[in-house]
Amino acid sequence: MKSDLISALAAAEHPLLELEAQDGSLLILPYGARVLGLFGSSGENFFWVNPALTATASAKAFFASTGWKNSGGDRTWVAPETDFFIKNIDDPWNTYEVPSSIDPGNYTVQKVEGQVKMINQARVVLHNLKKECAIELEKTIRMVVNPLHHEEEAKKLLGQLEYIGYEQVTTLRLISPPLPTPGPSYPPLPLQGGEGRGVRLGMWNLIQLPAGGHIIIPTVKESYPQDYFEKTGPSHLRVTPRFIHFLLDANERHKIGVKAISTIGRVGYLRPIEEGIMTLVVRNVLLNPSGEYVDTPWDNRSDLGYAIQCYNDDGHLGKFGEMEYHAPAIGEGTGMTTYQDRSQVWAFWGKEQSVNEVCQYLLGAEIED
């Protein structure tokens, strides 16, 4: 699959950048600044990729099509969703639109000394506040070693499991104050505006993952997540005193959110590959419950604080789900016009027993929990 992606996207005039490690590599798509593929020595892509990108003809048609292009992988957007992506909050489904200034954006890309740096400068519109502002989003990607490499009792696992991992550093800058739309002809205004709400925005990172497994969210106490769309029942959600389990099967649409105060900053995705073989993808994030997490349910924009989110598609967009997190916002009331976020992604492939041990080390959970 890796070679198919490389050749198809090269033919479609969207060549991939590759960062290599001892036992694998990752592929970066400059269009949209995505980590599109994460591969270990087995050749298994830990991420979901749009199937259209694996063949030349369909990849060319994909990029020639109009509208937003869901290529897959690990991407960065800007929140709150209700301001940047929904033009009319009273009619959200019919007015939802991904801003081209955010995705794909207009990223400059530079590969230097084992890392890739991508920068996008954009004017963005906050529809429900009737404001726009200029931002800069910078992303740097580099490979990282196995998080267990200094854990003596776990060193036996290093030779039993395939591992690949990377670090992503993202920086969001507010480079001009918000203006009333359409913007450029108006003088700068204070950050306060719109419906009496201040203009605040934060980074929104997510990985699209192939369906067939479940997400594990460790919590500090029993915490029931917030539903964003259809109610999530016991077929897709299980809550225990220390964990939230969320099924990704791409059969029903569900999205849940968990507040920063309830989580420890790690989220994992377990997926069986074949009998006795599993994959584990863990995202390690820096949470700050004192920060302002501004992405909210669509029907309650005063319900703040959600740092971790998960989404299960119903198959309409593809056979995938999403592991998402938000960074604290910048702007009105935060004391910041710049924020730098740092997260790590660790991926493992191997026998169920060995993956189970890694799951205990990194998430405090066993596969059967």
C-alpha positions in Angstrom: 0.0 0.0 0.0 2.9 2.4 0.7 4.3 2.0 -2.8 0.8 2.4 -4.2 0.3 5.7 -2.4 3.7 7.0 -3.4 3.3 6.2 -7.1 -0.3 7.3 -7.4 0.2 10.7 -5.7 3.4 11.4 -7.7 1.4 10.7 -10.9 -1.3 13.0 -9.6 1.3 15.8 -9.1 1.0 15.7 -5.3 4.2 13.9 -4.3 4.6 12.7 -0.8 7.5 13.5 1.6 8.9 10.6 3.6 10.6 10.6 7.0 12.3 7.3 7.8 13.1 5.5 11.0 14.9 2.2 11.7 11.8 0.1 11.4 9.4 2.2 9.3 8.5 5.5 7.9 5.7 8.1 7.6 4.4 9.8 4.5 3.4 13.5 4.5 1.0 15.0 2.0 1.8 18.7 1.6 -1.8 19.3 0.3 -3.6 19.9 3.6 -0.4 19.3 5.6 -1.3 15.7 6.6 0.6 12.8 7.9 -1.1 10.5 5.4 0.6 7.2 6.2 2.4 5.7 9.2 4.1 2.4 8.3 6.0 -0.2 10.2 8.1 -3.0 8.8 5.1 -5.1 8.0 3.8 -2.5 5.5 0.6 -2.0 7.4 -0.7 1.6 7.4 -1.9 2.4 10.9 -4.1 5.3 9.5 -7.1 5.4 7.2 -6.5 6.8 3.8 -9.1 7.5 1.1 -9.0 4.5 -1.2 -9.0 6.8 -4.2 -5.4 7.8 -3.4 -4.0 4.3 -4.0 -4.4 4.2 -7.8 -3.3 6.8 -10.4 -6.5 7.3 -12.2 -8.7 7.7 -9.1 -6.0 9.9 -7.4 -6.0 12.3 -10.4 -9.8 12.4 -10.4 -9.8 13.0 -6.6 -7.7 16.1 -6.9 -9.5 17.3 -9.9 -12.9 17.2 -8.1 -14.5 20.3 -6.6 -15.1 20.9 -2.9 -13.4 19.6 0.2 -11.2 16.5 -0.3 -11.1 14.0 2.6 -7.7 12.3 2.0 -7.4 10.8 5.5 -4.5 10.6 7.9 -3.6 13.1 10.6 -4.7 16.7 10.1 -5.0 20.0 11.9 -8.0 22.3 11.7 -9.1 25.3 13.8 -11.9 25.4 16.3 -14.6 26.2 17.3 -16.3 24.2 14.6 -19.5 26.2 15.1 -17.8 29.4 14.0 -15.4 28.3 11.3 -17.3 25.5 9.6 -21.0 26.3 10.1 -22.4 29.4 8.3 -25.8 29.3 9.9 -26.0 27.7 13.3 -29.7 27.4 13.0 -29.3 25.1 10.0 -25.9 23.4 10.6 -26.1 20.4 8.3 -27.1 22.4 5.3 -24.6 25.2 5.9 -21.5 23.1 6.9 -18.5 23.9 4.7 -14.8 23.2 5.2 -13.0 26.6 4.7 -10.4 26.2 1.9 -8.1 28.6 3.8 -7.8 26.0 6.6 -8.0 22.8 4.5 -6.1 22.5 2.2 -4.8 25.9 3.0 -1.7 27.2 1.2 1.1 25.6 3.1 4.8 26.2 2.4 6.8 23.1 3.0 10.4 22.5 4.0 12.2 19.3 4.8 15.4 19.8 6.8 17.5 17.6 9.0 15.0 14.8 9.5 11.9 16.9 10.0 9.3 18.6 7.9 8.0 22.1 8.6 4.8 23.4 7.1 3.4 26.9 7.4 0.0 28.2 6.4 -1.1 31.9 6.6 -4.8 32.5 6.1 -7.7 34.8 6.6 -10.5 32.9 8.4 -14.1 33.8 8.9 -16.0 33.3 12.1 -19.5 33.1 10.6 -21.7 33.4 13.7 -19.6 36.2 15.1 -19.5 38.0 11.7 -15.8 38.5 12.1 -12.7 37.5 10.2 -9.0 37.5 11.2 -5.6 36.5 9.9 -3.8 33.5 11.4 -0.7 31.5 10.9 -0.6 27.8 11.6 2.8 26.1 11.7 3.4 22.3 11.9 6.6 20.4 12.4 6.9 16.7 12.2 9.8 14.4 13.3 10.3 10.8 14.2 10.5 9.7 17.9 11.8 6.6 19.6 9.7 4.0 21.4 8.3 5.5 24.6 9.3 2.3 26.4 13.0 2.5 25.6 14.0 3.5 29.1 11.6 1.1 30.9 13.7 -1.9 31.9 10.9 -4.3 32.5 9.4 -3.5 29.1 12.6 -3.8 27.0 11.8 -7.4 26.2 8.8 -6.1 24.2 11.0 -3.9 22.0 12.0 -6.9 19.9 8.6 -8.5 19.9 6.6 -5.6 18.4 6.8 -3.4 15.4 6.9 0.2 16.4 6.8 3.6 14.6 6.2 7.0 16.1 6.4 10.7 15.5 6.1 14.0 17.3 4.0 16.9 15.9 4.6 20.5 17.1 1.8 22.9 16.1 1.8 26.6 16.6 -1.2 28.9 16.1 -0.7 32.6 15.9 -3.3 35.4 15.6 -1.5 37.8 13.3 -4.2 40.4 13.0 -7.1 41.4 15.2 -10.6 40.4 14.1 -12.5 42.7 11.7 -16.1 42.8 10.8 -16.6 40.8 7.6 -15.7 41.3 4.8 -12.8 42.8 6.6 -9.9 44.4 4.8 -11.6 47.8 4.3 -12.5 48.1 8.0 -10.3 49.5 10.8 -9.1 47.0 13.5 -11.6 46.4 16.3 -11.1 44.9 19.8 -11.3 41.2 20.1 -14.7 41.4 21.8 -17.6 41.3 19.3 -20.4 39.4 17.7 -23.0 38.1 20.0 -21.2 39.4 23.1 -18.7 36.5 22.9 -15.0 37.1 22.5 -13.2 35.8 19.5 -11.2 32.7 20.6 -9.7 30.0 18.5 -7.7 26.9 19.0 -6.0 24.0 17.2 -8.0 20.9 16.5 -6.0 17.8 15.6 -7.4 14.5 14.5 -6.3 11.1 13.1 -8.6 9.1 10.8 -8.3 5.4 11.7 -9.6 2.3 9.9 -12.8 0.9 11.4 -12.8 -2.3 13.2 -11.4 -1.5 16.6 -12.2 0.6 19.7 -10.8 3.7 21.3 -9.8 3.7 25.0 -9.8 7.0 26.9 -8.3 6.7 30.4 -10.1 8.9 32.9 -9.3 10.1 36.5 -12.8 9.0 37.6 -16.0 7.6 36.0 -16.8 10.2 33.3 -19.7 10.0 30.9 -18.9 11.7 27.6 -21.1 14.3 25.9 -22.9 13.3 22.7 -22.6 15.7 19.8 -24.9 14.0 17.3 -27.1 10.9 17.7 -27.2 9.4 21.2 -24.5 6.8 21.6 -25.8 3.6 23.1 -24.2 0.6 24.8 -23.4 -1.0 21.4 -20.8 1.7 20.8 -20.0 3.1 24.3 -18.9 1.6 27.5 -17.9 3.6 30.6 -16.0 2.1 33.6 -14.6 3.8 36.7 -11.3 4.5 34.9 -12.0 4.2 31.1 -14.2 5.2 28.3 -14.5 2.6 25.4 -15.8 3.8 22.1 -16.4 1.5 19.1 -15.3 2.5 15.6 -17.2 0.3 13.2 -18.3 2.9 10.5 -21.9 1.7 10.7 -23.5 4.4 12.9 -22.7 8.1 13.2 -21.7 9.1 16.7 -19.4 11.7 18.2 -18.5 12.1 21.9 -16.5 14.7 23.8 -14.6 14.4 27.1 -13.5 17.4 29.2 -9.9 18.1 29.9 -10.4 17.9 33.7 -11.5 14.2 33.3 -8.7 12.8 31.2 -5.0 12.0 31.6 -3.8 13.1 28.1 -3.5 9.8 26.4 -5.9 8.1 24.0 -5.4 4.7 22.4 -7.0 2.8 19.5 -6.9 -1.1 19.5 -7.7 -2.9 16.3 -7.5 -6.7 15.6 -5.7 -7.4 12.2 -6.0 -11.2 12.2 -6.2 -14.0 14.7 -3.9 -13.2 17.5 -2.5 -10.0 15.9 -3.4 -6.5 16.9 -2.4 -2.9 16.4 -2.3 -0.1 19.0 -2.1 3.6 18.1 -1.6 6.0 21.1 -1.7 9.8 21.0 0.0 11.5 23.9 -1.2 15.1 24.4 -0.5 17.9 26.8 -3.7 18.9 28.6 -4.3 22.1 30.6 -7.6 22.1 32.4 -7.0 25.8 33.3 -7.0 26.6 29.6 -9.9 27.5 27.4 -11.2 24.6 25.3 -13.6 26.3 23.0 -15.0 23.6 20.7 -18.6 22.9 21.9 -21.6 20.8 21.0 -23.5 22.5 18.2 -26.6 23.0 20.2 -25.0 24.4 23.4 -22.1 26.8 22.6 -21.7 27.7 26.3 -20.7 24.1 27.2 -16.9 24.5 27.1 -13.9 22.5 28.3 -13.9 19.5 25.9 -10.3 18.4 25.0 -10.8 14.9 23.7 -13.3 13.8 21.1 -14.0 10.7 19.1 -16.1 10.2 15.9 -17.5 7.1 14.3 -18.7 7.6 10.7 -21.7 5.7 9.4 -19.9 4.7 6.2 -21.1 7.6 4.2 -17.7 9.4 4.2 -15.7 6.2 4.5 -14.9 3.2 6.6 -13.2 5.1 9.4 -13.4 6.8 12.7 -11.5 9.6 14.3 -9.4 10.2 17.4 -9.4 13.9 18.1 -8.0 16.4 20.5 -8.1 20.2 21.0 -5.4 22.6 22.2 -6.2 25.5 24.5 -7.5 28.6 22.7 -5.8 31.9 22.0 -7.7 35.3 21.8 -10.1 37.1 24.0 -9.7 36.4 27.7 -6.8 33.9 27.3 -3.9 36.3 27.6 -2.4 34.7 24.5 -2.2 35.5 20.8 0.1 32.5 20.2 0.0 28.9 21.4 2.4 26.0 20.8 1.2 22.5 21.2 3.2 19.3 21.2 1.9 15.8 20.9 3.3 12.3 20.1 1.8 9.4 18.2 3.1 5.9 19.0 2.0 2.9 16.9 2.6 -0.8 17.6 1.8 -4.0 15.7 2.2 -7.6 16.9 0.9 -10.5 18.9 -2.1 -9.7 21.1 -0.3 -10.6 24.4 2.6 -8.2 23.6 0.2 -5.4 22.5 -1.7 -6.0 25.7 1.4 -5.3 27.8 2.1 -2.1 25.9 -1.5 -1.1 26.5 -1.0 -1.5 30.2 2.1 0.5 30.2 0.8 3.4 28.2 -2.9 3.5 29.0 -3.2 1.5 32.2 -5.7 -0.8 30.5 -5.8 -4.4 29.3 -7.3 -5.4 26.1 -10.2 -7.1 27.8 -11.0 -4.1 30.0 
